């Protein structure tokens, strides 16, 4: 990852510019990540999150990740699937990076922070990746960094594969 990229943890109250940047990046990365109906829906998601990271160049957000833990009031069917599998966990709800910064080490750096968080709190990590439409770069990335496929689900408009990475017993 280039030295000019800095990663910070976001916390409430959120900067409105950051919210708008995250929303814009999220929407530009659909269908790889789920679309958010509004900025307000993003704020609701962030308020449930246990870990929010932003990657920046010159204070401009170029990528982000949003993670939730067990017990959140999140209604995502994917989150509910994971909640049935584990009693405690870190769930990577979404990660998105501006197109021109992909394959530069930003995603790996964001995941390293999640790995450290997971180890610190002894929480397994779970996520899902679209298989229809197929997100092959993400499938390859997750396998490369040690995630194991634990299931799959077909929805009306898309399909996903579920993955886990466990650092603790």
matplotlib code that plots the C-alpha trace (Angstrom):
import matplotlib.pyplot as plt

x = [0.0, 1.4, 2.6, 0.2, -2.7, -3.8, -6.5, -8.5, -11.4, -14.6, -16.7, -19.9, -20.6, -19.7, -18.4, -21.1, -18.4, -17.2, -20.8, -21.4, -18.0, -18.8, -22.3, -20.9, -18.2, -20.8, -23.2, -20.4, -19.5, -22.9, -23.7, -20.4, -21.7, -25.4, -27.0, -28.1, -31.5, -30.3, -27.7, -30.1, -29.9, -26.1, -26.2, -28.5, -26.0, -23.0, -24.8, -25.1, -21.4, -18.7, -15.9, -15.8, -12.5, -11.8, -8.8, -7.7, -5.4, -5.0, -8.0, -10.2, -11.9, -10.9, -12.2, -14.0, -15.2, -18.1, -18.2, -20.9, -20.8, -23.3, -26.5, -26.9, -30.4, -29.4, -32.1, -29.8, -30.6, -26.8, -26.3, -29.1, -27.5, -24.2, -26.1, -27.5, -24.0, -22.2, -22.9, -20.1, -18.4, -17.2, -19.3, -17.8, -21.0, -19.4, -16.0, -15.6, -12.6, -12.6, -11.9, -8.6, -7.2, -8.1, -5.2, -3.0, -3.0, -5.8, -8.2, -5.4, -4.5, -8.2, -8.4, -5.2, -6.9, -10.0, -7.8, -6.1, -9.5, -10.7, -7.7, -7.8, -11.5, -11.3, -14.0, -14.3, -14.7, -17.6, -18.5, -20.3, -19.3, -21.6, -21.5, -24.3, -23.4, -20.0, -17.5, -14.4, -11.8, -13.4, -13.8, -10.1, -9.0, -10.8, -9.4, -5.9, -6.0, -7.3, -11.1, -12.9, -16.3, -18.9, -22.1, -24.1, -27.5, -29.6, -31.8, -34.3, -32.0, -28.5, -26.5, -23.8, -21.1, -20.4, -16.9, -15.2, -11.7, -11.1, -8.1, -9.4, -10.9]
y = [0.0, 3.4, 5.5, 8.3, 6.1, 6.4, 4.3, 5.6, 4.3, 6.3, 6.9, 8.8, 11.6, 11.1, 13.8, 14.6, 14.7, 11.2, 9.9, 11.3, 9.9, 6.4, 6.5, 7.5, 4.8, 2.2, 3.0, 3.1, -0.5, -2.1, -4.9, -6.1, -4.6, -4.1, -0.8, 1.5, 3.2, 6.5, 8.3, 7.8, 4.1, 4.3, 6.3, 3.6, 0.9, 2.9, 3.3, -0.5, -1.1, -2.1, -1.2, 1.3, 2.0, 4.6, 4.6, 8.1, 9.9, 13.6, 13.3, 12.0, 8.6, 6.1, 3.0, 1.8, -1.3, -1.7, -4.5, -5.6, -7.9, -10.4, -8.9, -5.9, -5.0, -5.5, -7.1, -8.2, -11.8, -12.5, -11.2, -13.3, -16.4, -15.7, -15.1, -18.6, -20.0, -18.3, -16.7, -14.2, -12.9, -10.0, -9.7, -7.8, -6.2, -4.3, -3.2, -1.0, 0.8, 3.4, 1.7, 3.5, 2.3, -1.4, -3.8, -1.3, -3.1, -1.0, -4.0, -6.1, -3.3, -2.9, -6.6, -6.7, -4.2, -6.4, -9.5, -7.6, -6.6, -10.2, -11.6, -8.9, -9.7, -13.5, -13.2, -15.3, -13.3, -13.9, -12.3, -13.1, -12.6, -12.4, -15.5, -14.3, -11.8, -13.4, -11.2, -13.3, -10.8, -10.8, -14.6, -15.0, -12.4, -14.0, -17.4, -16.0, -14.4, -17.6, -17.4, -20.8, -21.2, -22.3, -22.1, -20.4, -19.0, -18.2, -15.2, -14.0, -11.5, -12.7, -15.5, -15.4, -17.6, -17.3, -17.4, -17.5, -17.0, -18.0, -16.9, -18.2, -21.4]
z = [0.0, -0.9, 2.0, 1.0, 2.0, 5.6, 7.4, 10.3, 12.3, 12.1, 15.1, 16.0, 15.4, 11.7, 9.5, 6.9, 4.1, 5.2, 5.1, 1.6, 0.4, 1.8, 0.3, -3.1, -3.1, -2.0, -4.8, -7.4, -6.3, -6.7, -7.4, -5.8, -2.5, -1.8, -2.8, 0.0, -0.6, 0.9, 3.0, 5.9, 5.5, 5.5, 8.8, 10.3, 9.3, 10.6, 14.0, 14.3, 13.3, 15.7, 13.3, 10.5, 8.7, 6.0, 3.7, 2.7, 0.4, 1.3, 3.6, 0.7, 1.4, -1.3, 0.4, 3.4, 5.4, 7.7, 10.3, 12.7, 15.7, 17.0, 18.5, 16.1, 15.1, 11.5, 9.2, 6.4, 5.4, 5.1, 8.7, 9.9, 8.2, 10.1, 13.3, 13.1, 12.6, 15.4, 18.8, 18.6, 15.5, 13.3, 10.2, 7.3, 5.8, 3.1, 1.8, -1.3, -2.8, -5.6, -8.9, -9.6, -6.2, -6.5, -6.5, -4.7, -1.3, 0.3, 0.7, 2.2, 4.6, 5.7, 6.3, 8.3, 10.7, 10.9, 11.6, 14.5, 15.8, 15.5, 17.3, 20.1, 20.9, 20.0, 17.3, 14.2, 11.0, 8.5, 5.2, 1.9, -1.7, -4.7, -6.9, -9.1, -10.5, -10.0, -8.2, -9.1, -7.9, -4.4, -4.4, -5.3, -2.8, 0.1, -0.7, -1.0, 2.5, 4.1, 4.2, 3.9, 2.2, 4.7, 2.6, -0.1, -0.7, -3.8, -3.6, -6.3, -7.8, -6.7, -5.1, -2.4, -1.0, 2.8, 4.1, 7.5, 9.0, 12.5, 14.6, 17.9, 19.3]

ax = plt.figure().add_subplot(projection="3d")
ax.plot(x, y, z, "-o")
ax.set_aspect("equal")
plt.show()
